Amino acid sequence: MAKNTHTQPWNTTDIPDQSGRTAVVTGANSGLGLATATALAAAGAHVVLAVRDTERGEAAAATVNGSVEVRRLDLADLASVREFAADWHGDLDLLINNAGVMNVPEGRTKDGFETQFGTNHLGHFALTNLLLPHITDRVVSLSSGAHKAPGSPRIHFDNLYLTGEYNPLTAYSQSKLANLLFTLELQRRLSAAGSPVRALAAHPGLAATNLQSHDASLLRTLFYRLVNRLIAQDGEAGALPTLYAAVQDLPGASYVGPDGMFEMRGAPSLAGRSAAASDPATARRLWTASEELTGVTFPELTAAVRS
């Protein structure tokens, strides 16, 4: 695994000047998303906080120094995703697919998808492809070490929604594996189209955010609170792998995470992924299934985007 070669750990002061660039960060009203948006805005970017609750988004935006705006986006509703994309005009340098839910009780999105697979993967799949004609630099999608959790997480193509066998941990691991497979196939398609746009992924390690607060298990919720207090990095440190993937000159399909023990904390560096997350055949199969489920396909990219 490649290591950071900085004599000092990479941090937000190492972000190059982002003046003149525009970024969209999904789920940016708290946690990792807000920390990511804050750092990019501080570096000069215009940052769009794409959030489900615009009132909370505006409150978050008020804490950010720099050029920011709030737009509504509900990743659990394809109509909202389409509306967000249809309202976009002009170039978009950076899309950060940050939003997500974790270990929630069994449920369905407005389109009938299992909540975690629908929100974490399918919503971002549709958003990325709909925005892709505008994107000029890169797409960064957040995955998790849970993609290689015990039990060999896989894509359950025969039962994507885990109907009749739902387990919150299994559903979350599947969605995070899907994020990596999506990145792999997106990069393959971008390269085949001659596009300079890069698709990358990142994970925050063990970061103290409110993501775990909606866990289906009260026992796990209490456990996460204890771990967050004693071991986890704060949100600003957890956002560093995302920011590193967003601004460093890395190859397409790179995966970034903390460089410490078990990739739980530390400076951002290239991270390890499971064999299941590296399988191009599975990535293509998932892409086909995702197109069928969302009705959204890889766009015909213009010469302007490819050049």
N, C-alpha and C positions, 0 to 999 in steps of 0.2 A: 504494500500500500504506500503510495507516494506521501511524503511528509512535507509540511510547510517548511520552506527554507529560510524564512525570515529569522533574523537574530532575535527579534522580539515577536511575540505572538501577533498574528494579523488581527486588526480591529478596525473599527469604523473610521479611524483617522487615515487608514490606508485606502479608502474608497476614492477613486479618481474623481475629478470634477465632473459633475453630472449636469452642469448648466446646459439648457437647451434640450434636455431629454425629458421624455414623458414616460411615466410608469403607472401601471395599474396593479394594485395589491388587493387581492380578495381577502375578505375577513379581516380588515385592517382596523377594526374599532377597538381591539384589545390584543394583549399577548404578543405573540411573535409577529403578527401582521402589523400591529401598531409600531412595534420596535423597528421593523423593516421599513415602513413608510417614513418614520421619523428620521432614520439614518439617511435614506435616499433624499429626502427633502433638505436635510442639513447640508448635503453635498451638492445641492443646487437643482435637483430634478423637480419637475412638476409631478406631483403624485396624486393619483385618483384613488381614494379609499372606496372600494367597491364592497358595500355592506348591505345586509338584509334589513337592518334597523337604522334608518337614516338619522333618527334623533340621537341614537347612541353614536353614530358615525360623526355627526356634527360636534358632539361633545369631545370625541377623541381628536378630531381635526383641530379643535381649539387649543389642544396641548402641543401641537406640532409647530415648530418654527420653520417657515418656508412656504413654498407655493403648494397648496393642497386644495382639493375639492372632494365632495362626497357625492357618490352616485349609488342608486339602489340596485342591488343584485342579490337575488335569491337563487342559489345554486340548486336548491331542491325543487325548482319550478322552471321548466324549460322555457315557458313563455316569458319569464323574467330574464332569463339568459338571452333569449332572442331579442328582447326589447333593449337590453343593455348594449348588445352588439350593433343593433340597427341604429342606435343613437350615436355611435362612435363615428367621428369624422377626422380625417387627417392621420398622420403617422403615430404609431405607438412603438416606442423603443423597447419597452420591457414589460412583459406580463408575468406576474408572480402569482401562481396558483397556490395560495397559502391557506385558504379557508378549509375547515373540515370539522367533522364530528368524530367522537371517539367512544367506543364501547357503549353506545346508547341502547336502550331497549328496542326490541323489534318494532319496526314501523315502516311506513311507506312515504315516499315523496309525493308531490302533487301529481306526478306522472305515473305513479304506481311502482317505482323502483324501490328496492330495499334501501333504507335511509342512508347507511354508510356508503354503500357502493354508488348509490345515486348522487349523493352530495359530493363525496370525496373524489370520485372518478368521473361519472357520467356528466355531471354538471360542468366540471372543468374541461372535459373532452369537448363538449359542445361549445363552450365559451372560447376555447383556444382556436378551434377550427373556424368559428364564425369571425373571430378577430384577426385571424392569420393574414388576410390580405393587407392589413394595416401595419403588422408587426415588422420592424426593421432590424432588430438585433437579436433578442433571445426570449425564450420561454423557460421559466424556472418553476418546477412543480415540487411541492413538498411531499416527501414520502416519510418513512419511519423505520427504525430498527425492527418494528413489529413485522415487517415484510419477511423476516427470517426468524420469526418466533418459533419456539418448540412446537412440534407437530407438523413441520414442513408445509407452511402455507402455500396454497395453490389457488388458481382460478377455478371455481366450481362451474364449469361450462354447462354441466347437466342440471344445475340448480343455482344460478347466479344469486338468487335472493335468499338462498338457504331455507326455503320454505319447508317447514316440518322438522328442520334440524338447526334452527337458528341458535347461534351462540354469539354474544357481542364481541368477544375477542377474535373469533374466527372471521366474523364479518369485517372487523376493522383491519385485520391482517390482510385479508383479501383485497380490500380497497387500497391499502398502501402498496401492496404488490402490483396492483393495477396501475398505480401512479408511475412506477418505474418502467413497467412494460409499455405504457403509453409514451413515456419519454423516449424509449428505445425505438419504437416504431415511428414516432413523429420525426426523430432525427433521420431515420432511414428515408422517409418520404421527402423531407426537406432537401437532403443531399441529392436524391434522385431528380428532384425538380430544379436543381441548380441554384437553390436559395442559399444566401449567406446566413440566414437565421439559424440560430442554434437552440436546441432543446437540451436542458440540463435538469438535474434533480438534486435535492438536498434533504437532509434531515437534521433536526436540532439537537439530537442526543436526548438527554434527560433534562427537560426544561420546565421550570415552574410556571405554568400558565393556568388559565381557567378551563382548558380543554378537558381535563379529567373530571370536572365538576358535575357532568351530566351522566356519569357512569351508571349502568343498569344495576350495579351492585353497590350497596351501601358500604359493605366491607372493603371493597376495592377503593371506593371514594375516600374512606378514612385512611387506608394504606397510602394512597397517592398524596394525601395531605401531609402525612408524616415524612414521606420520601422527599416531597418538594421542600419541606422545611429543613431537612437534614443533609440532603445530598445534591439536589438538582441545581443546575445553573439558573440564573435569572433570565427573564425574557430577552434582555439585550444580548446576553451571551448566546442564548439559543438561536437568535436571529442571524448570528455571524455566518454560519454555513450558507444560508440563503443569500446573504449579501455577497459573499465570496463567489458563489455561483453566478450571481447577477452581474458582477463587474470585472472579474478576473478573466484573463485570456485562457480559457480552458477549451478542450475539444468538446464537440457535440456529444451528447449522451453521458457526459461526466456526472458523477454522483459525489456530493460533498457532505461531510459530516465532521464532528469533533474528532480530534486525533488522540484523545486520551483512552484509558482502559475501557474496553468494551464499547468504545465510541459514545460514551455517556456524556462526557464533557471535555473541554479542551479547545485548542485553536482549530479553525477550519482547515480541512485537508481532504484529499480524495479518499472516499470511503469504500468499504467492501459491500458487495451485494451477493445475494444468493444465486445459485445456479438457475433457479426458477425465474428470477428477475432478469436473467441474461439470455433467455431463450427467444431468438427472433421468430420462430414459428408460433410460439404461444403469443408473442406480442402482436403478430399479424392477425391471429385468430381473435384475440381480444378486440383489436381495432375493428374488424368486420362486425363482430357482435355489437360493439358500441355504436357503430353507424346505424345498424338495424334498429337498435333500441331508441336512439335519439333522433333519427332522421337527418343527422348532420354528417356531412362527408368532408374529406380533405379538399380544400378549394383549389381552383385553378389559379395559380399565382401569376401575377402580372410581371412584365419585364422589369418594372421599377423595383419590385420587391426582390427579384432574383439578382439584380445587378449590384 
